[in-house]
Amino acid sequence: MLNYQPCLADPGLWMRDEVYKNGHEYYEYVLLYFDDCSVIGENATEQIHQIDIYFPMKPSSIDPPSIYLGAKIGNMELNDETRSYYFNMLQCIKEAVKNVEIYLKEKKLALLKIPQSHSLRII
């Protein structure tokens, strides 16, 4: 079938051995979380279509990723001209803090305010 093996540390992560066109070996990954499915590999779109045979997806949802589990995903070129994706967790963190603040407000509590001069910068 698809020959992916589950990761023992995370049941939402599946992997299999693959070989790049240039002959280098690597792991291809499938990330599953409820209704989210992402494939990381040289032929990701082809693999999504193979998965779609067994687990039908909305045709409009089979696109390059822009968000996964609340994290924005971007595409960039590295110094060696390799294309790579990155995760930006800023929006996810902001939502988590907002939810904690709402919860604490219901308990008549609040987060400790740190002076701006002591705060960390997220870039």
Rosetta constraint file for C-alpha pairs under 8 A:
AtomPair CA 2 CA 50 HARMONIC 7.76 0.50
AtomPair CA 2 CA 51 HARMONIC 7.80 0.50
AtomPair CA 3 CA 16 HARMONIC 6.54 0.50
AtomPair CA 4 CA 14 HARMONIC 5.66 0.50
AtomPair CA 4 CA 15 HARMONIC 5.01 0.50
AtomPair CA 4 CA 16 HARMONIC 4.84 0.50
AtomPair CA 5 CA 14 HARMONIC 5.32 0.50
AtomPair CA 5 CA 15 HARMONIC 5.30 0.50
AtomPair CA 5 CA 16 HARMONIC 6.12 0.50
AtomPair CA 6 CA 10 HARMONIC 7.70 0.50
AtomPair CA 6 CA 11 HARMONIC 6.11 0.50
AtomPair CA 6 CA 12 HARMONIC 7.61 0.50
AtomPair CA 6 CA 13 HARMONIC 6.07 0.50
AtomPair CA 6 CA 14 HARMONIC 4.37 0.50
AtomPair CA 6 CA 15 HARMONIC 6.44 0.50
AtomPair CA 7 CA 11 HARMONIC 5.94 0.50
AtomPair CA 7 CA 12 HARMONIC 7.68 0.50
AtomPair CA 7 CA 13 HARMONIC 5.55 0.50
AtomPair CA 7 CA 14 HARMONIC 5.68 0.50
AtomPair CA 7 CA 15 HARMONIC 7.05 0.50
AtomPair CA 12 CA 31 HARMONIC 5.75 0.50
AtomPair CA 12 CA 32 HARMONIC 4.77 0.50
AtomPair CA 12 CA 33 HARMONIC 5.99 0.50
AtomPair CA 13 CA 29 HARMONIC 6.89 0.50
AtomPair CA 13 CA 30 HARMONIC 5.90 0.50
AtomPair CA 13 CA 31 HARMONIC 4.83 0.50
AtomPair CA 13 CA 32 HARMONIC 6.35 0.50
AtomPair CA 14 CA 29 HARMONIC 5.64 0.50
AtomPair CA 14 CA 30 HARMONIC 5.03 0.50
AtomPair CA 14 CA 31 HARMONIC 6.47 0.50
AtomPair CA 15 CA 27 HARMONIC 6.18 0.50
AtomPair CA 15 CA 28 HARMONIC 5.49 0.50
AtomPair CA 15 CA 29 HARMONIC 4.45 0.50
AtomPair CA 15 CA 30 HARMONIC 6.22 0.50
AtomPair CA 16 CA 27 HARMONIC 5.49 0.50
AtomPair CA 16 CA 28 HARMONIC 5.46 0.50
AtomPair CA 16 CA 29 HARMONIC 6.81 0.50
AtomPair CA 17 CA 25 HARMONIC 7.14 0.50
AtomPair CA 17 CA 26 HARMONIC 6.04 0.50
AtomPair CA 17 CA 27 HARMONIC 4.78 0.50
AtomPair CA 17 CA 28 HARMONIC 6.35 0.50
AtomPair CA 18 CA 25 HARMONIC 5.81 0.50
AtomPair CA 18 CA 26 HARMONIC 5.40 0.50
AtomPair CA 18 CA 27 HARMONIC 5.70 0.50
AtomPair CA 18 CA 28 HARMONIC 6.15 0.50
AtomPair CA 19 CA 23 HARMONIC 5.70 0.50
AtomPair CA 19 CA 24 HARMONIC 5.54 0.50
AtomPair CA 19 CA 25 HARMONIC 4.36 0.50
AtomPair CA 19 CA 26 HARMONIC 5.97 0.50
AtomPair CA 20 CA 24 HARMONIC 5.29 0.50
AtomPair CA 20 CA 25 HARMONIC 6.27 0.50
AtomPair CA 20 CA 26 HARMONIC 7.29 0.50
AtomPair CA 20 CA 42 HARMONIC 6.74 0.50
AtomPair CA 27 CA 41 HARMONIC 7.59 0.50
AtomPair CA 28 CA 39 HARMONIC 7.43 0.50
AtomPair CA 28 CA 40 HARMONIC 5.74 0.50
AtomPair CA 28 CA 41 HARMONIC 4.82 0.50
AtomPair CA 28 CA 42 HARMONIC 7.84 0.50
AtomPair CA 29 CA 39 HARMONIC 5.64 0.50
AtomPair CA 29 CA 40 HARMONIC 5.02 0.50
AtomPair CA 29 CA 41 HARMONIC 6.62 0.50
AtomPair CA 30 CA 37 HARMONIC 6.94 0.50
AtomPair CA 30 CA 38 HARMONIC 5.67 0.50
AtomPair CA 30 CA 39 HARMONIC 4.46 0.50
AtomPair CA 30 CA 40 HARMONIC 6.37 0.50
AtomPair CA 31 CA 36 HARMONIC 7.76 0.50
AtomPair CA 31 CA 37 HARMONIC 5.58 0.50
AtomPair CA 31 CA 38 HARMONIC 5.09 0.50
AtomPair CA 31 CA 39 HARMONIC 6.31 0.50
AtomPair CA 32 CA 36 HARMONIC 5.71 0.50
AtomPair CA 32 CA 37 HARMONIC 4.70 0.50
AtomPair CA 32 CA 38 HARMONIC 6.74 0.50
AtomPair CA 33 CA 37 HARMONIC 6.63 0.50
AtomPair CA 33 CA 69 HARMONIC 7.90 0.50
AtomPair CA 36 CA 68 HARMONIC 7.19 0.50
AtomPair CA 36 CA 69 HARMONIC 7.73 0.50
AtomPair CA 38 CA 48 HARMONIC 7.81 0.50
AtomPair CA 38 CA 65 HARMONIC 7.41 0.50
AtomPair CA 39 CA 44 HARMONIC 5.30 0.50
AtomPair CA 39 CA 45 HARMONIC 7.77 0.50
AtomPair CA 39 CA 47 HARMONIC 7.17 0.50
AtomPair CA 39 CA 48 HARMONIC 6.75 0.50
AtomPair CA 40 CA 44 HARMONIC 5.87 0.50
AtomPair CA 43 CA 47 HARMONIC 6.32 0.50
AtomPair CA 44 CA 48 HARMONIC 6.17 0.50
AtomPair CA 45 CA 49 HARMONIC 6.39 0.50
AtomPair CA 45 CA 62 HARMONIC 7.76 0.50
AtomPair CA 45 CA 63 HARMONIC 7.87 0.50
AtomPair CA 46 CA 50 HARMONIC 6.41 0.50
AtomPair CA 47 CA 51 HARMONIC 6.21 0.50
AtomPair CA 48 CA 52 HARMONIC 6.03 0.50
AtomPair CA 48 CA 62 HARMONIC 7.33 0.50
AtomPair CA 49 CA 53 HARMONIC 6.61 0.50
AtomPair CA 50 CA 54 HARMONIC 7.38 0.50
AtomPair CA 51 CA 55 HARMONIC 5.91 0.50
AtomPair CA 51 CA 56 HARMONIC 7.64 0.50
AtomPair CA 52 CA 56 HARMONIC 4.52 0.50
AtomPair CA 52 CA 57 HARMONIC 5.78 0.50
AtomPair CA 57 CA 61 HARMONIC 6.92 0.50
AtomPair CA 57 CA 62 HARMONIC 7.55 0.50
AtomPair CA 58 CA 62 HARMONIC 7.20 0.50
AtomPair CA 65 CA 73 HARMONIC 6.47 0.50
AtomPair CA 66 CA 72 HARMONIC 5.82 0.50
AtomPair CA 66 CA 73 HARMONIC 4.82 0.50
AtomPair CA 66 CA 74 HARMONIC 6.56 0.50
AtomPair CA 67 CA 71 HARMONIC 5.41 0.50
AtomPair CA 67 CA 72 HARMONIC 4.33 0.50
AtomPair CA 67 CA 73 HARMONIC 5.19 0.50
AtomPair CA 68 CA 72 HARMONIC 6.54 0.50
AtomPair CA 68 CA 73 HARMONIC 7.00 0.50
AtomPair CA 70 CA 89 HARMONIC 7.45 0.50
AtomPair CA 70 CA 91 HARMONIC 7.06 0.50
AtomPair CA 70 CA 92 HARMONIC 5.18 0.50
AtomPair CA 71 CA 87 HARMONIC 5.99 0.50
AtomPair CA 71 CA 88 HARMONIC 5.52 0.50
AtomPair CA 71 CA 89 HARMONIC 4.80 0.50
AtomPair CA 71 CA 90 HARMONIC 7.39 0.50
AtomPair CA 71 CA 91 HARMONIC 6.64 0.50
AtomPair CA 71 CA 92 HARMONIC 5.71 0.50
AtomPair CA 72 CA 87 HARMONIC 5.76 0.50
AtomPair CA 72 CA 88 HARMONIC 5.06 0.50
AtomPair CA 72 CA 89 HARMONIC 6.65 0.50
AtomPair CA 72 CA 91 HARMONIC 7.54 0.50
AtomPair CA 73 CA 85 HARMONIC 6.58 0.50
AtomPair CA 73 CA 86 HARMONIC 5.60 0.50
AtomPair CA 73 CA 87 HARMONIC 4.72 0.50
AtomPair CA 73 CA 88 HARMONIC 6.20 0.50
AtomPair CA 74 CA 85 HARMONIC 5.46 0.50
AtomPair CA 74 CA 86 HARMONIC 5.34 0.50
AtomPair CA 74 CA 87 HARMONIC 6.61 0.50
AtomPair CA 74 CA 88 HARMONIC 7.72 0.50
AtomPair CA 75 CA 83 HARMONIC 7.02 0.50
AtomPair CA 75 CA 84 HARMONIC 5.69 0.50
AtomPair CA 75 CA 85 HARMONIC 4.40 0.50
AtomPair CA 75 CA 86 HARMONIC 6.36 0.50
AtomPair CA 76 CA 83 HARMONIC 5.80 0.50
AtomPair CA 76 CA 84 HARMONIC 5.37 0.50
AtomPair CA 76 CA 85 HARMONIC 6.12 0.50
AtomPair CA 76 CA 86 HARMONIC 7.51 0.50
AtomPair CA 77 CA 81 HARMONIC 5.56 0.50
AtomPair CA 77 CA 82 HARMONIC 5.59 0.50
AtomPair CA 77 CA 83 HARMONIC 4.54 0.50
AtomPair CA 77 CA 84 HARMONIC 6.04 0.50
AtomPair CA 78 CA 82 HARMONIC 5.29 0.50
AtomPair CA 78 CA 83 HARMONIC 6.33 0.50
AtomPair CA 78 CA 84 HARMONIC 6.95 0.50
AtomPair CA 89 CA 93 HARMONIC 6.09 0.50
AtomPair CA 90 CA 94 HARMONIC 6.16 0.50
AtomPair CA 91 CA 95 HARMONIC 6.23 0.50
AtomPair CA 92 CA 96 HARMONIC 6.24 0.50
AtomPair CA 93 CA 97 HARMONIC 6.17 0.50
AtomPair CA 94 CA 98 HARMONIC 6.12 0.50
AtomPair CA 95 CA 99 HARMONIC 6.18 0.50
AtomPair CA 96 CA 100 HARMONIC 6.28 0.50
AtomPair CA 97 CA 101 HARMONIC 6.13 0.50
AtomPair CA 98 CA 102 HARMONIC 6.27 0.50
AtomPair CA 99 CA 103 HARMONIC 6.21 0.50
AtomPair CA 100 CA 104 HARMONIC 6.05 0.50
AtomPair CA 101 CA 105 HARMONIC 6.00 0.50
AtomPair CA 101 CA 110 HARMONIC 6.46 0.50
AtomPair CA 101 CA 111 HARMONIC 6.82 0.50
AtomPair CA 102 CA 106 HARMONIC 6.43 0.50
AtomPair CA 103 CA 107 HARMONIC 6.70 0.50
AtomPair CA 104 CA 108 HARMONIC 6.15 0.50
AtomPair CA 104 CA 109 HARMONIC 4.79 0.50
AtomPair CA 104 CA 110 HARMONIC 5.51 0.50
AtomPair CA 104 CA 111 HARMONIC 7.61 0.50
AtomPair CA 105 CA 109 HARMONIC 5.33 0.50
AtomPair CA 105 CA 110 HARMONIC 6.14 0.50
AtomPair CA 114 CA 118 HARMONIC 6.45 0.50
AtomPair CA 114 CA 119 HARMONIC 6.34 0.50
AtomPair CA 115 CA 119 HARMONIC 6.54 0.50
